[in-house]
């Protein structure tokens, strides 16, 4: 009954606030205390009892009352942080104030005139219990007081951490506490694991939710090329926050130590609530939004002198600083094993359906893994030092394959591909892929026996041939990854070899090559991968050599590609009349893995966040040449057929991750794999004719890249091996490919091939375009994952659009 009464009283207070036209004095404690003093409301209650329309009404009609409510709520948190919340009542006041601020802040941010409110100083209002002599503290902006109070409260004994009190009478002074002794979980830099306390976890989660809401001001600014740092994050991760190190360590350790399966009792997640999971989700979201550093400046007006200082000292974000300085092998091992365990969790199969808990925050984990590799190069090298990297690779390939038909998961596809692009720039990644693949996670891909390289190629083939049309901007990235690893692949399976040839066959049809200014790039990438394997790994790759011999016509057609106007027009006309669709399934492998489910489109009504465009592959990567001693030397950019982009490549789209390559505006790669009837069944608009309004193929254009097709190595291989294979078949009357494979296995082309070309690796390079993409993607994920309560739902976010499928 008490709970109902308190809700009723709280609702009455809200109604009073929204109906009062006169300002209520800040000193009228009897009125303001109704919001936090005698009620025990959950955050869900607060969201239900404080409707959006009423917050906006107060904001417009009695702004001074809204300002006072915010100021008083912050004051309660500051008082709680100073006293250490010794009583239950004080703890409740802090929690209620936290919930109210979480509810109100998005409506402050959505109004441009209010956005500076928290960065202004309230006259005469310093830290609570003001010492009037302390001018600096007295003039703190409200935002700073709020952030420091949250940080203090996150290390408040008996509220969010275990008390270290010696006896019943001793009191721990909040100001002198060394929070490094109160880190939440063992792991990086901390050896003791405090006992689990679900009340502490709930209280931490509530405070972290408010912190995330403070940081979410970024959602209310439109995407811009200028890299503007978030002032809330900048201050919270500065030396002003004395808890920055223990809090960073606590968040990282809580995430990496979490084991959702627990003791492995089937259905345990249905028997009792896992309060730690909610905390882990909040922790990983705080980590990814605070680890922001691209040398920008915070968007509060700054004096020229302070901006100069910032440029001299470099990044001041302590979270980025600490992350980049982790260096002990056991810490790397703890982080990598923790992330791998969590990323693999949704893949775990059991004989009892739904008997193990499946986590939902894999997108945030992928962003965290990305930031770890980006900011801490030693961690990246540690990941690649052993085959542990495959424990990250397999879940990423699973997510890519599973999401390929779902438009609401386009962002997940991109982050997965970006991580693989980053890893593929290192030689060790290609070497690790040679490990046999034996665990067999259920995926709807053909059954094969082979290595992790085969798995990667088979999944990439599936994405290209049966993924959603919006994934086209990623095709350059997918093939770049294959090119980067190709010099190190010792033995491709027949299944993978056929898949690569199938892609070449599809992309080298005349109509496709002439349909868009960029389509020939895909052929260049595939030929480069074949050349790398033939030149550097010929001995173990008889399957690929055999596949090339079987499909030799494709290479001859490319060498004899017509370039006169009449042939170009004829090829395009033929496509319009009768789509020459290439079969999506290669001859023998149609059986999918046992226990797998086909990739399905998003459910109708699913919400998705829009994304900004990604830069073209030439902007995403820089070329490095591998020298004889294995070191990489950067290659200056030249106008090769790969990097020359037509004028329209500069046209940026801010729709749903359209690339800037210009290819998707004209003809769809999906035309290669689907008839128009199939396209209609799949509800994918298919542009089956090029739009000549701003680009048309010319003979000069075709010749400009045709002359550079790297066909010499393959043509020489065919010239030497085809007569030998044909002779064996005639002499021995062979129809069985195993004999031919045996011959190829023992054959050699030493001295017969052209001089091996240097290995070229395209390494991922960060730029303003990808930084903006990551920011919109990350905040889109945070927005959509926080549905209980729906913190930002129906507010005027401007960083992205929320679209209903």
Buried (B, 14 or more C-beta within 10 A) or exposed (E): EEEEEBBEBBBEBBEEBBEBEEEBEBEEEEBBBBBBBBBBBBBEBBBEBBEBEBBBBBBEEBBEBBBBBBBBBBBBBBBBBBBBBBEEEBBBBBBBBBBBBBBBBBBBBBBEEBBBBBBEBBEEBBBBEEEEEEEEBBEBBBBBBBBBBBBBBBBBBBBBBEBEEEEEEEEBEBEEBEBBEBBBBBBBBBEEEBEEBBEBBBBBBBBBBBBBBBBBBBBBBEBEEEBBBBBBBBBBBBEBBBBBBBBBBBBBBBBBBBEBBBEEEEEBBEEEEBBBBBBBBBBBBBBBBBBBBBEBBBBBEBEEEEEEEBEEEEBBBBBBBBBBEBEEEEBBEBBBBBBBBBBBBBBBEEEEEEBBBEBEBBBBBBBBBBBBBBBBEEBBEBBBEEBBBBBBBBBBBBBBBBBBBBBBBBBBBBBBBBBBBBBBBBBBBBBBBBEEBEEBBBBBBBBBEBBBBBBBBBBBBBBBBBBBBBBBBBBBBBBBBBBBBBBBBBBBBBBBBBBBBBBBBBBBBBBBBBBBBBBBBBBBBBBBBBBBBBBBBBBBBBBBBBBBBBBBEBBEBBEEBBBEEEBBEBBBEBBEEEBBBBEBEBEEBEEBBEEBEEBEBBEEEBBBBBBBBBBBBBBBBBBBBBEEEEEBEEBEEEEBBBBBBBEBBEEEBBEBBBBBBBBBBBBBBBBBBBBEEBBEEBEBEBBBBBEEEEBBBEBEBBEBBBEEBBBEBBBBBBEEBEEBBEEBBEEEEBEEEEEBBEBBBEBEBEEEBEEEBEBBBBBBEEBBBBBBBBBBBBBBBBBBBBEEBEBBBEBEBBBBBBEEE
